Amino acid sequence: MANVEHSGGPGDGLGTADAEGRLRAARFALWAVAAVLAVRQVATVLTSPSGKRLTDLETWVGPNGVLHVKGSLYDSTQFTGTPFAGLVLKPLTRAAEAALGWGWTFGSLLLVVALGLIAARALPQPVGRRTSLLAAPVAISLLMVSLPVRNALWLGQTSILPVLLVLAGCFAVRGQRASGVCIGLAAALQPTVLLFIPLLWFTDRRRAALTGTGTFAALTALAWAALPHDSVTYWLRHPAGVGLGGKADALGNQSLHGALLRLGLTGPLEITLFLLLGAAVAVLALRRAVRYAHDGQLLLAVAVTGCAAVAVSPTTWQHQLLWLLLAVVGRVGRRASDRSVWPVAVVLVTTLPAKMMLPNTPALYALRDDLVLVAALAAAVAVPFLSRTSPYYQSPVPTEYAPAVPARWKHVPLLPFLRRVLTRPNLLLELLLIRVVYAAYAKVRLAAGAGGDDRGRDAAEHHGRIVVDIERFLHIDIEHWLNHTVAGIGWLRGFFDFYYESFHFVLPLAVLAVLYWRRPVDYRWARTSLGFATFLALIGFWLFPLAPPRLMPGLGFIDTVHGTQDLAHPDYGAMTALTNQYAAMPSLHFGWSLWCGMVIVILAPRWWMKALGLLHPFFTVSAILATANHWVLDAVGGAVVVTAGFGLSYLVQGPRVRTVLQAAHAGERKTGAVAVGNLPGQGT
């Protein structure tokens, strides 16, 4: 939110009527996006079966919920709130039964909207007009797509309310007494909010700190008087909810306590280590938060304190992790090109499952299981957020762009703000985006597949027969001959099987790595072209599911890679859950190899390097045909999407940087020659 723009000075570019019109259009579009996301979230909850939505709320206040039980709230361990929360909810049970879905869901939605509006108004000053107008819809949209809000709406949780109360106490209400009441009420619902009391104290809001402490004590005492047995259970037998709800070592518990339990630590050692680490995190985070508050970044201070509360709480479930999303307001990095790394990382961590963020590698399981906790700890104690007194806060080191030169068509580039960048992109951001984009690609590719559905399989086989007929008409149906020829030569079959399985991912990644290190300018051009080609291929997988030769019954192909298969069940069972067996058209095996070859031919400085680059797509197309994994037309489709990828990159961003620089240097030489020719004493 805070990184929509980096300054509020004259550079806003709003001095003309056209700029004002574009700003109004952008604002309207963002509000429309926020509204669509809100409607989608509500529809998702309310259209789900009653037994699968609002499960936590149903467990609490439904007809058979624990709040109807005459005994203790915690007899079933399903209720995890404080006794005060139970005291508040008990009178609502009858109303909740009548309108459990609509009332609670729309009420929670209004809380999210209020949270976004307050956060947008609390951005560190100064902010420009563009930021002030666009921040609210951006904030609400980010909240709507975040996992904490989606889970809170889905489960019927109250976890949005404490965050809203804290923000209201810090930014919305007037007077320290009202501020303290809001934070004390939030702490009565979520005890780790007490961590904000010292933040108030050390930022010279001592009356608010005392009022907050008194409010928390009074409400907790009220609940103790009304529900003494439950209060003893919650505060003494299960301190602050430990052991209530899900198991403390479950992946959903993103706290230090849960992480230590998942590492195998138990008993007094684990408790002692948790207390020591929790105290250290709280102290370090509060020191940082106080510094940011004095620096005029109170929203960042609140986010840092909230992230510390996430870590030190005995149990922090996914719907309680909104504090991390607020940390997106912090600015990190001296270069403008680095400024987007932190907000992008925060949005991805709070929006996507951890499995999409990190590879499915056993060595990374511990990090993946605690990814949200790691991000919260980083925000609380490690990330070097810039001070407003830093010269880089408002004016980061600008990004270097290639000089603009005319392209062959006057409307190219279509998006001038994406013109060629000369500096190397941030490595962490590149790795993060490559991983996320590939995970999304794999999911879409799988979703586009036929899976175990007979109708999808019939469509894929029908398309396969169409391809066979076209190839026979064109006399290019060489797959069967090549497949049987290679299958009969042992060493050749082994070579093509190995080539098919080994180089599909390795070489494109290797080319990208070399370009990033040695040719960063060309890296951006090549990476963008590959991204466009892959996106176009996904459209092909979705619109034209196609059975490869090895899965076409009655044609006699030999599956050299997987061995003999039962074509009555050609999806290989568990294999279908991992990959789309019918994503054959276009062939990205050949497409990615052709991309590698074209990049090497264009950029390699030696002729023999260019020749080696061309060998890769030649071996790849031979392998995909010899192993019966693709048709000839699949390779043609792969070539089409790669060519289109390069073309789209040109249309959107303009000519390749080297071409731009060569044109600029030629212009400089020409200008220099003219200038010399006009000097006094030169010529006749």
SULJOCOR-V494862 format. One line per field, one symbol per residue. ss: DSSP state (@ for helix, = for strand, . for the rest). phi: phi as a letter, one per 20 degrees, with the letter a starting at -180 (. if undefined). psi: psi as a letter, one per 30 degrees, with the letter a starting at -180 (. if undefined). A space follows every 10 residues. Layout:
ss=???
phi=???
psi=???
This chain:
ss=.........@ @@....@@@@ @@@@@@@@@@ @@@@@@@@@@ @@@@@@...@ @@..@@@@@@ @....@@@.. .......... ..@@@@@@@@ ..@@@@@@.. .@@@@@@@@@ @@@@@@@@@@ @.......@@ @@@@@@@@@@ @@@@@.@@@@ @@@@@...@@ @@@@@@@@@@ @@...@@@@@ @@@@@@@@@. @@@@@@@@@@ @@...@@@@@ @@@@@@@@@@ @@@@@@.@@@ @@@@@@@.@@ @......... .....@@@@@ @@....@@@@ @@@@@@@@@@ @@@@@@@@@@ @@@@...@@@ @@@@@@@@@@ @@.....@@@ .@@@@@@@@. ....=@@@@@ @@@@@@@@@@ @..@@@@... .@@@@@@@@. @@@@@@@@@@ @@........ @@@@..=... =......... .....@@@.. =.....@@@@ @@@@@@@@@@ @@@@@@@... ...@@@@@@@ @@@@@@@@@@ @@@@....@@ @@@@@@@..@ @@@@@@@@@@ @@@@@@@@@@ @@@@@@@@.@ @@@@@@@@@@ @@@@@@@@@@ @@@.....@@ @......... ......@@@. ..@@@@@... .......@@@ @@@@@@@@@@ @@@...@@@@ @@@@@@@@@@ @@@@@@.... .@@@@@@@@@ @@@@@@@@@@ @@@...@@@@ @@@@@@@@@@ @@@@@@@... ....
phi=.fdfbdbdef ffmdedffff ffffffffff ffffffffff ffffffeegf edclfffffe dfgdfffeff effdfemeed ffgffffffg feffffffcf efffffffff ffffffffff feggeecfff ffeeffffff ffffeffgff ffffemedff fgfffffffe cdednfffff ffffffffeb gffgffffff fedmdfffff ffffffffff fffffecfff ffffedecgl nfnemfffef ffeecgffff fffnebmgff ffffffffff ffffffffff ffffendfff fffffffffg fefgccegfd dfgfffffff dcoeeffefe fffffffffe ddfffeecfe dgfdfffffd ffffffffff ccfeffefef fefecffffe dfffcfefdf eeefcgfdgf eeefffffff ffffffffff gfffffffef meffffffff fffffffgff fffemceeff fffffffedg ffffffffff eddfeffgff ffffffedcf ffgfffffff ffffffffff gfecfcffgf defndmfdef eenfceffce dmmffffdbe fdeddeefgf gfffggffff ffdfedffff ffffffffff ffffefemeb efffffffff ffffffffgf ffdnffgfff ffffffffff fffffffefg ndmd
psi=efgelglgaf gfhgfleeee eeeeeeeeee eeeeeeeeee eeeeefflkf fglheeeeee gleglfffkf bkfgefgfkf lleeeeeefe ffeeeeeehe deeeeeeeee eeeeeeeeee fgkkllklee eeefeeeeee eeeefkeeee eeeefhlgfe eeeeeeeeef felkkeeeee eeeeeeefej ffffffefee efghheeeee eeeeeeeeee eeeeeeieee eeeefeeijh gkfkblkfgl ffjileeeee effgklaeee eeeeeeeeee eeeeeeeeee eeeffgieee eeeeeeeeee efkekjlefg gfeeeffffk kkkfkeffff eeeeeeeeef ellfffekli kefgeeeefg eeeeeeeeee fekikklffk ffefilklkk lkkklkaekf gkkeiffglk kflklkeeee eeeeeeeeee eeeeeefflf bgkeeeeeee eeeeeeeeee eeefhgifee eeeeeeffje eeeeeeeeee fefeeeeeee eeeeeeeeie efeeeeeeee eeeeeeeeee eefikkklef gjkffglkjf efakljffig ggcfeffelj fgifjljfee eeeeeeeeee eefkfkefee eeefeeeeee eeefeeghfl lefeeeeeee eeeeeeeeee eefalkeeee eeeeeeeeee eeeeeefgkk fka.
